[in-house]
Amino acid sequence: MAAMSAIDTELSELIDEFELLGDWEERYRHVIDLGRTLAPLTDEERSDANKVRGCASQVWLVTERGPDGLSFRGDSDAHIVRGLIALLLRLYSGRTTADITAFDAKAGLAKLGLSGALSAQRSNGLFSMVERIRRDAAGA
């Protein structure tokens, strides 16, 4: 069996966290709480270049290259979306380009049960953020 990537390991931890929470109301609260941990972006970082297209809310993602891989920071004007950004940052930040592009986000996020809990519009926005991260990683 192949070794688990750092993203798969983080996903397992998130799945465990979500399983400790009973219903989706508790999970939503947890996602919103995760969003509260995001470091704020500067006004300059809330630029058109950092804006994620395909999201109903305002979403900005900043990609930075570091010695250990890529790191991401983000923000949104919607609480639940801030939480979704925080989830993605836990999965993708500090990872190598290879890990980021190899991770099957649709399958991984389905394991969290997000697909059934998010509206189609939110789900599309989530995958717009994933695509942006993957595109930035591929171009790194």
C-alpha positions as CSV (number, residue, x, y, z in Angstrom):
1,M,0.0,0.0,0.0
2,A,1.3,3.4,-0.9
3,A,2.2,5.8,1.9
4,M,-0.4,8.4,2.7
5,S,0.3,11.9,1.5
6,A,0.3,14.8,4.0
7,I,-3.0,15.8,2.5
8,D,-4.5,12.4,3.1
9,T,-3.3,12.4,6.7
10,E,-4.9,15.9,7.3
11,L,-8.1,14.7,5.6
12,S,-8.2,11.7,8.0
13,E,-7.9,14.1,10.9
14,L,-10.7,16.3,9.5
15,I,-12.9,13.2,9.0
16,D,-12.3,12.2,12.7
17,E,-13.2,15.8,13.8
18,F,-16.4,15.7,11.8
19,E,-17.4,12.3,13.1
20,L,-17.1,13.6,16.7
21,L,-19.7,16.2,15.8
22,G,-23.2,14.8,15.6
23,D,-25.4,16.5,13.1
24,W,-24.8,18.9,10.3
25,E,-25.8,21.9,12.5
26,E,-22.8,21.1,14.8
27,R,-20.6,20.5,11.7
28,Y,-21.6,23.8,10.2
29,R,-20.8,25.6,13.5
30,H,-17.4,23.8,13.5
31,V,-16.7,25.0,9.9
32,I,-17.7,28.5,10.8
33,D,-15.4,28.3,13.9
34,L,-12.5,27.2,11.6
35,G,-13.1,30.3,9.5
36,R,-12.7,32.5,12.5
37,T,-9.1,31.3,12.8
38,L,-8.1,32.7,9.4
39,A,-5.5,35.5,9.5
40,P,-7.0,38.6,7.9
41,L,-5.8,39.6,4.4
42,T,-4.6,43.1,3.8
43,D,-6.6,45.5,1.6
44,E,-3.9,45.0,-1.1
45,E,-4.4,41.2,-1.0
46,R,-8.1,41.7,-1.5
47,S,-7.3,42.4,-5.1
48,D,-8.9,41.4,-8.3
49,A,-5.9,39.2,-9.1
50,N,-6.5,37.2,-5.9
51,K,-10.3,37.0,-6.3
52,V,-11.7,33.5,-7.0
53,R,-14.1,33.3,-9.9
54,G,-17.1,31.1,-9.7
55,C,-18.0,31.8,-6.1
56,A,-21.3,33.5,-5.1
57,S,-19.6,35.3,-2.2
58,Q,-16.4,37.4,-2.4
59,V,-13.4,35.0,-2.0
60,W,-9.7,35.9,-2.2
61,L,-6.9,33.4,-2.2
62,V,-3.2,34.3,-1.9
63,T,-0.6,31.7,-2.9
64,E,2.9,31.9,-1.6
65,R,5.9,29.7,-2.4
66,G,8.0,28.6,0.5
67,P,10.8,26.2,1.2
68,D,8.4,23.4,2.2
69,G,6.0,23.9,-0.7
70,L,3.1,26.2,-1.3
71,S,1.1,28.0,1.3
72,F,-2.2,29.6,0.9
73,R,-4.1,32.3,2.7
74,G,-7.7,33.3,2.1
75,D,-10.7,35.2,3.1
76,S,-14.4,35.7,2.3
77,D,-17.3,38.0,3.2
78,A,-19.4,34.9,4.1
79,H,-18.9,33.0,7.4
80,I,-19.5,29.5,6.0
81,V,-17.2,30.2,3.1
82,R,-14.4,31.4,5.4
83,G,-14.8,28.1,7.1
84,L,-14.5,26.2,3.8
85,I,-11.4,28.2,3.0
86,A,-9.9,27.2,6.4
87,L,-10.6,23.5,5.6
88,L,-8.9,23.9,2.2
89,L,-5.9,25.6,3.8
90,R,-5.5,22.8,6.3
91,L,-5.5,20.3,3.4
92,Y,-3.3,22.2,1.0
93,S,-1.0,24.7,2.8
94,G,2.6,23.7,3.2
95,R,2.2,20.9,0.6
96,T,4.3,20.1,-2.5
97,T,3.0,20.8,-6.0
98,A,3.0,17.1,-6.6
99,D,0.8,16.4,-3.5
100,I,-1.6,19.2,-4.4
101,T,-2.1,18.1,-8.0
102,A,-2.3,14.4,-7.1
103,F,-5.0,14.8,-4.4
104,D,-8.6,13.9,-5.6
105,A,-10.4,16.8,-4.0
106,K,-13.9,15.7,-5.1
107,A,-13.4,12.2,-3.5
108,G,-11.7,13.6,-0.5
109,L,-14.2,16.2,0.3
110,A,-17.0,13.7,-0.3
111,K,-15.6,11.7,2.6
112,L,-16.3,14.7,4.8
113,G,-19.9,14.6,3.7
114,L,-19.7,18.1,2.4
115,S,-21.3,17.3,-0.9
116,G,-24.7,16.5,0.6
117,A,-24.6,19.3,3.1
118,L,-23.7,22.3,0.8
119,S,-26.0,24.0,-1.6
120,A,-25.1,23.5,-5.3
121,Q,-23.9,27.1,-5.4
122,R,-21.6,26.6,-2.3
123,S,-20.4,23.3,-3.7
124,N,-19.5,25.0,-7.0
125,G,-17.7,27.8,-5.1
126,L,-15.8,25.2,-3.1
127,F,-14.5,23.5,-6.2
128,S,-13.7,26.8,-7.8
129,M,-11.4,27.4,-4.8
130,V,-9.9,23.9,-5.3
131,E,-9.3,24.5,-9.0
132,R,-7.6,27.8,-8.2
133,I,-5.3,26.1,-5.7
134,R,-4.5,23.3,-8.2
135,R,-3.9,25.9,-11.0
136,D,-1.6,27.9,-8.8
137,A,0.3,24.7,-7.8
138,A,0.6,23.5,-11.4
139,G,2.0,26.9,-12.3
140,A,4.5,27.0,-9.4
